[in-house]
Amino acid sequence: NDDNWSWLRDLLDPVRDAAVRSQGKIFFARLFKAEEAAEMTTILSEMESWRDSLTETREQKLSRALFLLGYDKHMSLVK
């Protein structure tokens, strides 16, 4: 169902920079596919560097939401 992804569109659509939107999609796909804690740690580390480079509020909101999603998944994989 397409409505299941509306929250992601709500985060991506307001971001003006196409490169940031694209990178957000890539990070989401990587987070979604990751199945091991070590893999998640690598992705989260890369996301931290990416987050530090973002300046606009909408970009920061996108990166923060994706990072928290990844952190939550990381915690479930560590158990």
mmJSON file of the N, C-alpha and C atoms, coordinates in Angstrom:
{"data_MODEL":{"atom_site":{
"group_PDB":["ATOM","ATOM","ATOM","ATOM","ATOM","ATOM","ATOM","ATOM","ATOM","ATOM","ATOM","ATOM","ATOM","ATOM","ATOM","ATOM","ATOM","ATOM","ATOM","ATOM","ATOM","ATOM","ATOM","ATOM","ATOM","ATOM","ATOM","ATOM","ATOM","ATOM","ATOM","ATOM","ATOM","ATOM","ATOM","ATOM","ATOM","ATOM","ATOM","ATOM","ATOM","ATOM","ATOM","ATOM","ATOM","ATOM","ATOM","ATOM","ATOM","ATOM","ATOM","ATOM","ATOM","ATOM","ATOM","ATOM","ATOM","ATOM","ATOM","ATOM","ATOM","ATOM","ATOM","ATOM","ATOM","ATOM","ATOM","ATOM","ATOM","ATOM","ATOM","ATOM","ATOM","ATOM","ATOM","ATOM","ATOM","ATOM","ATOM","ATOM","ATOM","ATOM","ATOM","ATOM","ATOM","ATOM","ATOM","ATOM","ATOM","ATOM","ATOM","ATOM","ATOM","ATOM","ATOM","ATOM","ATOM","ATOM","ATOM","ATOM","ATOM","ATOM","ATOM","ATOM","ATOM","ATOM","ATOM","ATOM","ATOM","ATOM","ATOM","ATOM","ATOM","ATOM","ATOM","ATOM","ATOM","ATOM","ATOM","ATOM","ATOM","ATOM","ATOM","ATOM","ATOM","ATOM","ATOM","ATOM","ATOM","ATOM","ATOM","ATOM","ATOM","ATOM","ATOM","ATOM","ATOM","ATOM","ATOM","ATOM","ATOM","ATOM","ATOM","ATOM","ATOM","ATOM","ATOM","ATOM","ATOM","ATOM","ATOM","ATOM","ATOM","ATOM","ATOM","ATOM","ATOM","ATOM","ATOM","ATOM","ATOM","ATOM","ATOM","ATOM","ATOM","ATOM","ATOM","ATOM","ATOM","ATOM","ATOM","ATOM","ATOM","ATOM","ATOM","ATOM","ATOM","ATOM","ATOM","ATOM","ATOM","ATOM","ATOM","ATOM","ATOM","ATOM","ATOM","ATOM","ATOM","ATOM","ATOM","ATOM","ATOM","ATOM","ATOM","ATOM","ATOM","ATOM","ATOM","ATOM","ATOM","ATOM","ATOM","ATOM","ATOM","ATOM","ATOM","ATOM","ATOM","ATOM","ATOM","ATOM","ATOM","ATOM","ATOM","ATOM","ATOM","ATOM","ATOM","ATOM","ATOM","ATOM","ATOM","ATOM","ATOM","ATOM","ATOM","ATOM","ATOM","ATOM","ATOM","ATOM","ATOM","ATOM","ATOM","ATOM","ATOM"],
"id":[1,2,3,4,5,6,7,8,9,10,11,12,13,14,15,16,17,18,19,20,21,22,23,24,25,26,27,28,29,30,31,32,33,34,35,36,37,38,39,40,41,42,43,44,45,46,47,48,49,50,51,52,53,54,55,56,57,58,59,60,61,62,63,64,65,66,67,68,69,70,71,72,73,74,75,76,77,78,79,80,81,82,83,84,85,86,87,88,89,90,91,92,93,94,95,96,97,98,99,100,101,102,103,104,105,106,107,108,109,110,111,112,113,114,115,116,117,118,119,120,121,122,123,124,125,126,127,128,129,130,131,132,133,134,135,136,137,138,139,140,141,142,143,144,145,146,147,148,149,150,151,152,153,154,155,156,157,158,159,160,161,162,163,164,165,166,167,168,169,170,171,172,173,174,175,176,177,178,179,180,181,182,183,184,185,186,187,188,189,190,191,192,193,194,195,196,197,198,199,200,201,202,203,204,205,206,207,208,209,210,211,212,213,214,215,216,217,218,219,220,221,222,223,224,225,226,227,228,229,230,231,232,233,234,235,236,237],
"type_symbol":["N","C","C","N","C","C","N","C","C","N","C","C","N","C","C","N","C","C","N","C","C","N","C","C","N","C","C","N","C","C","N","C","C","N","C","C","N","C","C","N","C","C","N","C","C","N","C","C","N","C","C","N","C","C","N","C","C","N","C","C","N","C","C","N","C","C","N","C","C","N","C","C","N","C","C","N","C","C","N","C","C","N","C","C","N","C","C","N","C","C","N","C","C","N","C","C","N","C","C","N","C","C","N","C","C","N","C","C","N","C","C","N","C","C","N","C","C","N","C","C","N","C","C","N","C","C","N","C","C","N","C","C","N","C","C","N","C","C","N","C","C","N","C","C","N","C","C","N","C","C","N","C","C","N","C","C","N","C","C","N","C","C","N","C","C","N","C","C","N","C","C","N","C","C","N","C","C","N","C","C","N","C","C","N","C","C","N","C","C","N","C","C","N","C","C","N","C","C","N","C","C","N","C","C","N","C","C","N","C","C","N","C","C","N","C","C","N","C","C","N","C","C","N","C","C","N","C","C","N","C","C","N","C","C","N","C","C"],
"label_atom_id":["N","CA","C","N","CA","C","N","CA","C","N","CA","C","N","CA","C","N","CA","C","N","CA","C","N","CA","C","N","CA","C","N","CA","C","N","CA","C","N","CA","C","N","CA","C","N","CA","C","N","CA","C","N","CA","C","N","CA","C","N","CA","C","N","CA","C","N","CA","C","N","CA","C","N","CA","C","N","CA","C","N","CA","C","N","CA","C","N","CA","C","N","CA","C","N","CA","C","N","CA","C","N","CA","C","N","CA","C","N","CA","C","N","CA","C","N","CA","C","N","CA","C","N","CA","C","N","CA","C","N","CA","C","N","CA","C","N","CA","C","N","CA","C","N","CA","C","N","CA","C","N","CA","C","N","CA","C","N","CA","C","N","CA","C","N","CA","C","N","CA","C","N","CA","C","N","CA","C","N","CA","C","N","CA","C","N","CA","C","N","CA","C","N","CA","C","N","CA","C","N","CA","C","N","CA","C","N","CA","C","N","CA","C","N","CA","C","N","CA","C","N","CA","C","N","CA","C","N","CA","C","N","CA","C","N","CA","C","N","CA","C","N","CA","C","N","CA","C","N","CA","C","N","CA","C","N","CA","C","N","CA","C","N","CA","C","N","CA","C","N","CA","C","N","CA","C"],
"label_alt_id":[null,null,null,null,null,null,null,null,null,null,null,null,null,null,null,null,null,null,null,null,null,null,null,null,null,null,null,null,null,null,null,null,null,null,null,null,null,null,null,null,null,null,null,null,null,null,null,null,null,null,null,null,null,null,null,null,null,null,null,null,null,null,null,null,null,null,null,null,null,null,null,null,null,null,null,null,null,null,null,null,null,null,null,null,null,null,null,null,null,null,null,null,null,null,null,null,null,null,null,null,null,null,null,null,null,null,null,null,null,null,null,null,null,null,null,null,null,null,null,null,null,null,null,null,null,null,null,null,null,null,null,null,null,null,null,null,null,null,null,null,null,null,null,null,null,null,null,null,null,null,null,null,null,null,null,null,null,null,null,null,null,null,null,null,null,null,null,null,null,null,null,null,null,null,null,null,null,null,null,null,null,null,null,null,null,null,null,null,null,null,null,null,null,null,null,null,null,null,null,null,null,null,null,null,null,null,null,null,null,null,null,null,null,null,null,null,null,null,null,null,null,null,null,null,null,null,null,null,null,null,null,null,null,null,null,null,null],
"label_comp_id":["ASN","ASN","ASN","ASP","ASP","ASP","ASP","ASP","ASP","ASN","ASN","ASN","TRP","TRP","TRP","SER","SER","SER","TRP","TRP","TRP","LEU","LEU","LEU","ARG","ARG","ARG","ASP","ASP","ASP","LEU","LEU","LEU","LEU","LEU","LEU","ASP","ASP","ASP","PRO","PRO","PRO","VAL","VAL","VAL","ARG","ARG","ARG","ASP","ASP","ASP","ALA","ALA","ALA","ALA","ALA","ALA","VAL","VAL","VAL","ARG","ARG","ARG","SER","SER","SER","GLN","GLN","GLN","GLY","GLY","GLY","LYS","LYS","LYS","ILE","ILE","ILE","PHE","PHE","PHE","PHE","PHE","PHE","ALA","ALA","ALA","ARG","ARG","ARG","LEU","LEU","LEU","PHE","PHE","PHE","LYS","LYS","LYS","ALA","ALA","ALA","GLU","GLU","GLU","GLU","GLU","GLU","ALA","ALA","ALA","ALA","ALA","ALA","GLU","GLU","GLU","MET","MET","MET","THR","THR","THR","THR","THR","THR","ILE","ILE","ILE","LEU","LEU","LEU","SER","SER","SER","GLU","GLU","GLU","MET","MET","MET","GLU","GLU","GLU","SER","SER","SER","TRP","TRP","TRP","ARG","ARG","ARG","ASP","ASP","ASP","SER","SER","SER","LEU","LEU","LEU","THR","THR","THR","GLU","GLU","GLU","THR","THR","THR","ARG","ARG","ARG","GLU","GLU","GLU","GLN","GLN","GLN","LYS","LYS","LYS","LEU","LEU","LEU","SER","SER","SER","ARG","ARG","ARG","ALA","ALA","ALA","LEU","LEU","LEU","PHE","PHE","PHE","LEU","LEU","LEU","LEU","LEU","LEU","GLY","GLY","GLY","TYR","TYR","TYR","ASP","ASP","ASP","LYS","LYS","LYS","HIS","HIS","HIS","MET","MET","MET","SER","SER","SER","LEU","LEU","LEU","VAL","VAL","VAL","LYS","LYS","LYS"],
"label_asym_id":["A","A","A","A","A","A","A","A","A","A","A","A","A","A","A","A","A","A","A","A","A","A","A","A","A","A","A","A","A","A","A","A","A","A","A","A","A","A","A","A","A","A","A","A","A","A","A","A","A","A","A","A","A","A","A","A","A","A","A","A","A","A","A","A","A","A","A","A","A","A","A","A","A","A","A","A","A","A","A","A","A","A","A","A","A","A","A","A","A","A","A","A","A","A","A","A","A","A","A","A","A","A","A","A","A","A","A","A","A","A","A","A","A","A","A","A","A","A","A","A","A","A","A","A","A","A","A","A","A","A","A","A","A","A","A","A","A","A","A","A","A","A","A","A","A","A","A","A","A","A","A","A","A","A","A","A","A","A","A","A","A","A","A","A","A","A","A","A","A","A","A","A","A","A","A","A","A","A","A","A","A","A","A","A","A","A","A","A","A","A","A","A","A","A","A","A","A","A","A","A","A","A","A","A","A","A","A","A","A","A","A","A","A","A","A","A","A","A","A","A","A","A","A","A","A","A","A","A","A","A","A","A","A","A","A","A","A"],
"label_entity_id":["1","1","1","1","1","1","1","1","1","1","1","1","1","1","1","1","1","1","1","1","1","1","1","1","1","1","1","1","1","1","1","1","1","1","1","1","1","1","1","1","1","1","1","1","1","1","1","1","1","1","1","1","1","1","1","1","1","1","1","1","1","1","1","1","1","1","1","1","1","1","1","1","1","1","1","1","1","1","1","1","1","1","1","1","1","1","1","1","1","1","1","1","1","1","1","1","1","1","1","1","1","1","1","1","1","1","1","1","1","1","1","1","1","1","1","1","1","1","1","1","1","1","1","1","1","1","1","1","1","1","1","1","1","1","1","1","1","1","1","1","1","1","1","1","1","1","1","1","1","1","1","1","1","1","1","1","1","1","1","1","1","1","1","1","1","1","1","1","1","1","1","1","1","1","1","1","1","1","1","1","1","1","1","1","1","1","1","1","1","1","1","1","1","1","1","1","1","1","1","1","1","1","1","1","1","1","1","1","1","1","1","1","1","1","1","1","1","1","1","1","1","1","1","1","1","1","1","1","1","1","1","1","1","1","1","1","1"],
"label_seq_id":[1,1,1,2,2,2,3,3,3,4,4,4,5,5,5,6,6,6,7,7,7,8,8,8,9,9,9,10,10,10,11,11,11,12,12,12,13,13,13,14,14,14,15,15,15,16,16,16,17,17,17,18,18,18,19,19,19,20,20,20,21,21,21,22,22,22,23,23,23,24,24,24,25,25,25,26,26,26,27,27,27,28,28,28,29,29,29,30,30,30,31,31,31,32,32,32,33,33,33,34,34,34,35,35,35,36,36,36,37,37,37,38,38,38,39,39,39,40,40,40,41,41,41,42,42,42,43,43,43,44,44,44,45,45,45,46,46,46,47,47,47,48,48,48,49,49,49,50,50,50,51,51,51,52,52,52,53,53,53,54,54,54,55,55,55,56,56,56,57,57,57,58,58,58,59,59,59,60,60,60,61,61,61,62,62,62,63,63,63,64,64,64,65,65,65,66,66,66,67,67,67,68,68,68,69,69,69,70,70,70,71,71,71,72,72,72,73,73,73,74,74,74,75,75,75,76,76,76,77,77,77,78,78,78,79,79,79],
"pdbx_PDB_ins_code":[null,null,null,null,null,null,null,null,null,null,null,null,null,null,null,null,null,null,null,null,null,null,null,null,null,null,null,null,null,null,null,null,null,null,null,null,null,null,null,null,null,null,null,null,null,null,null,null,null,null,null,null,null,null,null,null,null,null,null,null,null,null,null,null,null,null,null,null,null,null,null,null,null,null,null,null,null,null,null,null,null,null,null,null,null,null,null,null,null,null,null,null,null,null,null,null,null,null,null,null,null,null,null,null,null,null,null,null,null,null,null,null,null,null,null,null,null,null,null,null,null,null,null,null,null,null,null,null,null,null,null,null,null,null,null,null,null,null,null,null,null,null,null,null,null,null,null,null,null,null,null,null,null,null,null,null,null,null,null,null,null,null,null,null,null,null,null,null,null,null,null,null,null,null,null,null,null,null,null,null,null,null,null,null,null,null,null,null,null,null,null,null,null,null,null,null,null,null,null,null,null,null,null,null,null,null,null,null,null,null,null,null,null,null,null,null,null,null,null,null,null,null,null,null,null,null,null,null,null,null,null,null,null,null,null,null,null],
"Cartn_x":[0.836,0.0,0.886,0.617,1.418,1.339,0.24,0.085,1.083,1.6,2.582,3.861,4.121,5.364,5.149,3.958,3.675,4.577,4.932,5.812,7.178,7.659,8.952,8.85,7.777,7.559,7.436,6.759,6.608,7.953,8.92,10.265,11.092,10.956,11.774,11.291,10.001,9.465,9.833,9.817,10.15,11.631,12.497,13.929,14.172,14.732,14.935,16.098,17.148,18.368,18.172,18.206,17.981,19.033,20.265,21.34,21.074,20.563,20.245,19.075,18.062,16.923,17.401,18.25,18.774,19.572,20.424,21.226,20.327,19.275,18.321,17.66,17.296,16.693,17.678,18.925,19.956,20.162,20.263,20.436,19.236,18.022,16.846,16.903,17.241,17.318,18.367,19.501,20.55,20.099,19.425,18.916,17.882,17.032,15.965,16.532,17.602,18.177,19.155,19.698,20.719,20.151,20.956,20.501,21.448,22.561,23.532,23.894,24.173,24.501,25.742,26.749,27.983,27.701,26.835,26.447,25.718,24.839,24.114,25.071,26.069,27.048,27.764,28.135,28.807,27.898,26.667,25.711,25.477,25.287,25.048,26.242,27.435,28.639,28.683,28.372,28.327,27.231,26.1,24.998,25.372,26.14,26.564,27.382,28.286,29.081,28.182,27.235,26.297,25.468,24.978,24.156,24.906,26.194,27.0,27.134,26.949,27.104,25.812,24.697,23.404,23.137,22.594,22.375,20.908,20.092,18.684,17.879,16.883,16.042,15.383,14.869,14.186,15.154,16.374,17.4,17.757,17.888,18.23,17.115,15.873,14.733,14.746,15.02,15.121,16.231,17.399,18.545,18.323,17.719,17.453,16.476,15.416,14.424,15.045,15.843,16.486,17.494,18.232,19.218,18.529,17.439,16.71,16.119,15.635,15.137,16.26,17.417,18.568,19.048,19.061,19.503,18.563,17.272,16.286,16.491,16.72,16.955,18.258,19.273,20.566,20.38,19.616,19.386,18.664,17.748,17.037,17.95,18.928,19.855,20.911,21.235,22.26,21.766,20.469,19.898,20.193],
"Cartn_y":[-1.173,0.0,1.244,2.14,3.352,4.265,4.196,5.032,4.672,3.453,3.036,3.853,4.449,5.195,6.704,7.151,8.594,9.363,8.767,9.444,9.73,8.805,8.999,10.093,10.072,11.137,12.489,12.518,13.773,14.338,13.469,13.918,14.304,13.552,13.774,14.938,15.044,16.027,17.482,17.919,19.322,19.681,18.682,18.947,19.439,20.645,21.266,20.663,20.309,19.822,18.374,18.175,16.836,15.839,16.299,15.401,14.918,15.794,15.414,14.435,14.706,13.768,12.402,12.393,11.135,10.384,11.1,10.458,9.933,10.669,10.201,8.899,8.803,7.567,6.403,6.69,5.646,5.161,6.1,5.698,4.891,5.319,4.567,3.142,2.991,1.653,0.799,1.387,0.637,0.229,1.149,0.83,-0.289,-0.215,-1.195,-2.587,-2.652,-3.938,-4.518,-3.692,-4.156,-5.225,-6.266,-7.379,-7.705,-6.985,-7.251,-5.956,-6.064,-4.89,-4.174,-4.921,-4.298,-3.47,-3.975,-3.244,-1.954,-2.045,-0.861,0.165,-0.295,0.614,1.404,0.733,1.396,2.444,2.072,2.997,4.2,3.968,5.067,6.005,5.464,6.29,7.181,6.607,7.384,8.445,8.076,9.028,10.186,9.92,10.974,12.026,11.587,12.523,13.305,12.612,13.261,14.309,13.96,14.886,16.163,16.039,17.21,18.19,17.718,18.584,19.299,18.934,19.505,20.792,21.78,23.084,23.488,23.086,23.487,22.664,23.283,22.643,21.375,21.43,20.257,19.103,19.449,18.418,17.776,18.608,18.104,17.229,17.616,16.818,15.439,15.41,14.144,13.279,13.851,13.068,12.581,13.411,13.02,11.848,11.91,10.826,9.523,9.601,8.39,7.835,8.726,8.275,7.565,8.138,7.51,6.166,6.084,4.815,3.782,4.198,3.302,2.902,3.853,3.549,2.542,2.732,1.805,0.396,0.307,-1.006,-1.6,-0.769,-1.228,-1.843,-1.176,-1.682,-3.028,-3.205,-4.488,-5.594,-5.249,-6.257,-6.649,-5.746,-6.009,-7.027,-7.05,-7.942,-9.385],
"Cartn_z":[0.0,0.0,0.0,-0.91,-1.068,0.155,0.895,2.089,3.178,3.153,4.153,4.064,2.912,2.695,2.72,3.067,3.049,4.012,5.134,6.092,5.468,4.635,3.982,2.921,2.146,1.158,1.843,2.999,3.738,4.186,4.402,4.773,3.548,2.465,1.271,0.406,0.195,-0.751,-0.439,0.818,1.093,0.9,0.794,0.632,-0.793,-0.915,-2.23,-3.005,-2.312,-2.958,-3.416,-4.728,-5.293,-4.822,-4.64,-4.185,-2.762,-1.918,-0.535,-0.526,-1.344,-1.447,-1.906,-2.911,-3.437,-2.375,-1.662,-0.617,0.502,0.824,1.826,1.404,0.136,-0.386,-0.316,-0.657,-0.61,0.82,1.758,3.156,3.637,3.268,3.688,3.148,1.873,1.269,1.976,2.289,2.986,4.385,5.086,6.425,6.346,5.365,5.187,4.921,4.118,3.719,4.736,5.601,6.549,7.475,7.697,8.532,9.675,9.769,10.826,11.537,12.818,13.626,13.106,12.677,12.174,10.922,10.078,8.868,9.242,10.231,10.695,11.292,12.027,12.618,11.53,10.456,9.337,8.702,8.457,7.84,8.747,10.031,10.966,11.038,10.967,10.969,9.725,8.58,7.343,7.41,7.997,8.122,9.036,10.065,10.986,10.242,9.393,8.585,7.632,7.017,6.1,6.837,8.006,8.8,9.118,9.41,9.76,8.6,7.373,6.204,5.813,6.42,6.045,6.81,6.099,6.728,6.816,5.871,5.885,6.888,7.467,8.477,7.94,6.716,6.141,5.93,5.521,5.335,6.671,7.689,9.02,9.577,9.318,9.78,9.116,7.814,7.082,7.664,7.828,8.314,9.742,10.577,11.966,12.025,11.219,11.204,10.708,9.65,9.132,10.125,10.778,11.757,12.926,13.418,14.526,14.11,12.889,12.363,12.345,11.856,11.812,13.189,14.111,15.472,16.13,15.917,16.476,15.913,14.621,14.014,14.528,14.677,15.198,16.584,17.438,18.793,18.757,17.832,17.754,17.225,16.395,15.874,16.899,17.806,18.819,19.834,20.093,21.115,20.848],
"occupancy":[1.0,1.0,1.0,1.0,1.0,1.0,1.0,1.0,1.0,1.0,1.0,1.0,1.0,1.0,1.0,1.0,1.0,1.0,1.0,1.0,1.0,1.0,1.0,1.0,1.0,1.0,1.0,1.0,1.0,1.0,1.0,1.0,1.0,1.0,1.0,1.0,1.0,1.0,1.0,1.0,1.0,1.0,1.0,1.0,1.0,1.0,1.0,1.0,1.0,1.0,1.0,1.0,1.0,1.0,1.0,1.0,1.0,1.0,1.0,1.0,1.0,1.0,1.0,1.0,1.0,1.0,1.0,1.0,1.0,1.0,1.0,1.0,1.0,1.0,1.0,1.0,1.0,1.0,1.0,1.0,1.0,1.0,1.0,1.0,1.0,1.0,1.0,1.0,1.0,1.0,1.0,1.0,1.0,1.0,1.0,1.0,1.0,1.0,1.0,1.0,1.0,1.0,1.0,1.0,1.0,1.0,1.0,1.0,1.0,1.0,1.0,1.0,1.0,1.0,1.0,1.0,1.0,1.0,1.0,1.0,1.0,1.0,1.0,1.0,1.0,1.0,1.0,1.0,1.0,1.0,1.0,1.0,1.0,1.0,1.0,1.0,1.0,1.0,1.0,1.0,1.0,1.0,1.0,1.0,1.0,1.0,1.0,1.0,1.0,1.0,1.0,1.0,1.0,1.0,1.0,1.0,1.0,1.0,1.0,1.0,1.0,1.0,1.0,1.0,1.0,1.0,1.0,1.0,1.0,1.0,1.0,1.0,1.0,1.0,1.0,1.0,1.0,1.0,1.0,1.0,1.0,1.0,1.0,1.0,1.0,1.0,1.0,1.0,1.0,1.0,1.0,1.0,1.0,1.0,1.0,1.0,1.0,1.0,1.0,1.0,1.0,1.0,1.0,1.0,1.0,1.0,1.0,1.0,1.0,1.0,1.0,1.0,1.0,1.0,1.0,1.0,1.0,1.0,1.0,1.0,1.0,1.0,1.0,1.0,1.0,1.0,1.0,1.0,1.0,1.0,1.0,1.0,1.0,1.0,1.0,1.0,1.0],
"B_iso_or_equiv":[0.0,0.0,0.0,0.0,0.0,0.0,0.0,0.0,0.0,0.0,0.0,0.0,0.0,0.0,0.0,0.0,0.0,0.0,0.0,0.0,0.0,0.0,0.0,0.0,0.0,0.0,0.0,0.0,0.0,0.0,0.0,0.0,0.0,0.0,0.0,0.0,0.0,0.0,0.0,0.0,0.0,0.0,0.0,0.0,0.0,0.0,0.0,0.0,0.0,0.0,0.0,0.0,0.0,0.0,0.0,0.0,0.0,0.0,0.0,0.0,0.0,0.0,0.0,0.0,0.0,0.0,0.0,0.0,0.0,0.0,0.0,0.0,0.0,0.0,0.0,0.0,0.0,0.0,0.0,0.0,0.0,0.0,0.0,0.0,0.0,0.0,0.0,0.0,0.0,0.0,0.0,0.0,0.0,0.0,0.0,0.0,0.0,0.0,0.0,0.0,0.0,0.0,0.0,0.0,0.0,0.0,0.0,0.0,0.0,0.0,0.0,0.0,0.0,0.0,0.0,0.0,0.0,0.0,0.0,0.0,0.0,0.0,0.0,0.0,0.0,0.0,0.0,0.0,0.0,0.0,0.0,0.0,0.0,0.0,0.0,0.0,0.0,0.0,0.0,0.0,0.0,0.0,0.0,0.0,0.0,0.0,0.0,0.0,0.0,0.0,0.0,0.0,0.0,0.0,0.0,0.0,0.0,0.0,0.0,0.0,0.0,0.0,0.0,0.0,0.0,0.0,0.0,0.0,0.0,0.0,0.0,0.0,0.0,0.0,0.0,0.0,0.0,0.0,0.0,0.0,0.0,0.0,0.0,0.0,0.0,0.0,0.0,0.0,0.0,0.0,0.0,0.0,0.0,0.0,0.0,0.0,0.0,0.0,0.0,0.0,0.0,0.0,0.0,0.0,0.0,0.0,0.0,0.0,0.0,0.0,0.0,0.0,0.0,0.0,0.0,0.0,0.0,0.0,0.0,0.0,0.0,0.0,0.0,0.0,0.0,0.0,0.0,0.0,0.0,0.0,0.0,0.0,0.0,0.0,0.0,0.0,0.0],
"pdbx_formal_charge":[null,null,null,null,null,null,null,null,null,null,null,null,null,null,null,null,null,null,null,null,null,null,null,null,null,null,null,null,null,null,null,null,null,null,null,null,null,null,null,null,null,null,null,null,null,null,null,null,null,null,null,null,null,null,null,null,null,null,null,null,null,null,null,null,null,null,null,null,null,null,null,null,null,null,null,null,null,null,null,null,null,null,null,null,null,null,null,null,null,null,null,null,null,null,null,null,null,null,null,null,null,null,null,null,null,null,null,null,null,null,null,null,null,null,null,null,null,null,null,null,null,null,null,null,null,null,null,null,null,null,null,null,null,null,null,null,null,null,null,null,null,null,null,null,null,null,null,null,null,null,null,null,null,null,null,null,null,null,null,null,null,null,null,null,null,null,null,null,null,null,null,null,null,null,null,null,null,null,null,null,null,null,null,null,null,null,null,null,null,null,null,null,null,null,null,null,null,null,null,null,null,null,null,null,null,null,null,null,null,null,null,null,null,null,null,null,null,null,null,null,null,null,null,null,null,null,null,null,null,null,null,null,null,null,null,null,null],
"auth_seq_id":[1,1,1,2,2,2,3,3,3,4,4,4,5,5,5,6,6,6,7,7,7,8,8,8,9,9,9,10,10,10,11,11,11,12,12,12,13,13,13,14,14,14,15,15,15,16,16,16,17,17,17,18,18,18,19,19,19,20,20,20,21,21,21,22,22,22,23,23,23,24,24,24,25,25,25,26,26,26,27,27,27,28,28,28,29,29,29,30,30,30,31,31,31,32,32,32,33,33,33,34,34,34,35,35,35,36,36,36,37,37,37,38,38,38,39,39,39,40,40,40,41,41,41,42,42,42,43,43,43,44,44,44,45,45,45,46,46,46,47,47,47,48,48,48,49,49,49,50,50,50,51,51,51,52,52,52,53,53,53,54,54,54,55,55,55,56,56,56,57,57,57,58,58,58,59,59,59,60,60,60,61,61,61,62,62,62,63,63,63,64,64,64,65,65,65,66,66,66,67,67,67,68,68,68,69,69,69,70,70,70,71,71,71,72,72,72,73,73,73,74,74,74,75,75,75,76,76,76,77,77,77,78,78,78,79,79,79],
"auth_comp_id":["ASN","ASN","ASN","ASP","ASP","ASP","ASP","ASP","ASP","ASN","ASN","ASN","TRP","TRP","TRP","SER","SER","SER","TRP","TRP","TRP","LEU","LEU","LEU","ARG","ARG","ARG","ASP","ASP","ASP","LEU","LEU","LEU","LEU","LEU","LEU","ASP","ASP","ASP","PRO","PRO","PRO","VAL","VAL","VAL","ARG","ARG","ARG","ASP","ASP","ASP","ALA","ALA","ALA","ALA","ALA","ALA","VAL","VAL","VAL","ARG","ARG","ARG","SER","SER","SER","GLN","GLN","GLN","GLY","GLY","GLY","LYS","LYS","LYS","ILE","ILE","ILE","PHE","PHE","PHE","PHE","PHE","PHE","ALA","ALA","ALA","ARG","ARG","ARG","LEU","LEU","LEU","PHE","PHE","PHE","LYS","LYS","LYS","ALA","ALA","ALA","GLU","GLU","GLU","GLU","GLU","GLU","ALA","ALA","ALA","ALA","ALA","ALA","GLU","GLU","GLU","MET","MET","MET","THR","THR","THR","THR","THR","THR","ILE","ILE","ILE","LEU","LEU","LEU","SER","SER","SER","GLU","GLU","GLU","MET","MET","MET","GLU","GLU","GLU","SER","SER","SER","TRP","TRP","TRP","ARG","ARG","ARG","ASP","ASP","ASP","SER","SER","SER","LEU","LEU","LEU","THR","THR","THR","GLU","GLU","GLU","THR","THR","THR","ARG","ARG","ARG","GLU","GLU","GLU","GLN","GLN","GLN","LYS","LYS","LYS","LEU","LEU","LEU","SER","SER","SER","ARG","ARG","ARG","ALA","ALA","ALA","LEU","LEU","LEU","PHE","PHE","PHE","LEU","LEU","LEU","LEU","LEU","LEU","GLY","GLY","GLY","TYR","TYR","TYR","ASP","ASP","ASP","LYS","LYS","LYS","HIS","HIS","HIS","MET","MET","MET","SER","SER","SER","LEU","LEU","LEU","VAL","VAL","VAL","LYS","LYS","LYS"],
"auth_asym_id":["A","A","A","A","A","A","A","A","A","A","A","A","A","A","A","A","A","A","A","A","A","A","A","A","A","A","A","A","A","A","A","A","A","A","A","A","A","A","A","A","A","A","A","A","A","A","A","A","A","A","A","A","A","A","A","A","A","A","A","A","A","A","A","A","A","A","A","A","A","A","A","A","A","A","A","A","A","A","A","A","A","A","A","A","A","A","A","A","A","A","A","A","A","A","A","A","A","A","A","A","A","A","A","A","A","A","A","A","A","A","A","A","A","A","A","A","A","A","A","A","A","A","A","A","A","A","A","A","A","A","A","A","A","A","A","A","A","A","A","A","A","A","A","A","A","A","A","A","A","A","A","A","A","A","A","A","A","A","A","A","A","A","A","A","A","A","A","A","A","A","A","A","A","A","A","A","A","A","A","A","A","A","A","A","A","A","A","A","A","A","A","A","A","A","A","A","A","A","A","A","A","A","A","A","A","A","A","A","A","A","A","A","A","A","A","A","A","A","A","A","A","A","A","A","A","A","A","A","A","A","A","A","A","A","A","A","A"],
"auth_atom_id":["N","CA","C","N","CA","C","N","CA","C","N","CA","C","N","CA","C","N","CA","C","N","CA","C","N","CA","C","N","CA","C","N","CA","C","N","CA","C","N","CA","C","N","CA","C","N","CA","C","N","CA","C","N","CA","C","N","CA","C","N","CA","C","N","CA","C","N","CA","C","N","CA","C","N","CA","C","N","CA","C","N","CA","C","N","CA","C","N","CA","C","N","CA","C","N","CA","C","N","CA","C","N","CA","C","N","CA","C","N","CA","C","N","CA","C","N","CA","C","N","CA","C","N","CA","C","N","CA","C","N","CA","C","N","CA","C","N","CA","C","N","CA","C","N","CA","C","N","CA","C","N","CA","C","N","CA","C","N","CA","C","N","CA","C","N","CA","C","N","CA","C","N","CA","C","N","CA","C","N","CA","C","N","CA","C","N","CA","C","N","CA","C","N","CA","C","N","CA","C","N","CA","C","N","CA","C","N","CA","C","N","CA","C","N","CA","C","N","CA","C","N","CA","C","N","CA","C","N","CA","C","N","CA","C","N","CA","C","N","CA","C","N","CA","C","N","CA","C","N","CA","C","N","CA","C","N","CA","C","N","CA","C","N","CA","C","N","CA","C","N","CA","C","N","CA","C"],
"pdbx_PDB_model_num":[1,1,1,1,1,1,1,1,1,1,1,1,1,1,1,1,1,1,1,1,1,1,1,1,1,1,1,1,1,1,1,1,1,1,1,1,1,1,1,1,1,1,1,1,1,1,1,1,1,1,1,1,1,1,1,1,1,1,1,1,1,1,1,1,1,1,1,1,1,1,1,1,1,1,1,1,1,1,1,1,1,1,1,1,1,1,1,1,1,1,1,1,1,1,1,1,1,1,1,1,1,1,1,1,1,1,1,1,1,1,1,1,1,1,1,1,1,1,1,1,1,1,1,1,1,1,1,1,1,1,1,1,1,1,1,1,1,1,1,1,1,1,1,1,1,1,1,1,1,1,1,1,1,1,1,1,1,1,1,1,1,1,1,1,1,1,1,1,1,1,1,1,1,1,1,1,1,1,1,1,1,1,1,1,1,1,1,1,1,1,1,1,1,1,1,1,1,1,1,1,1,1,1,1,1,1,1,1,1,1,1,1,1,1,1,1,1,1,1,1,1,1,1,1,1,1,1,1,1,1,1,1,1,1,1,1,1]
}}}
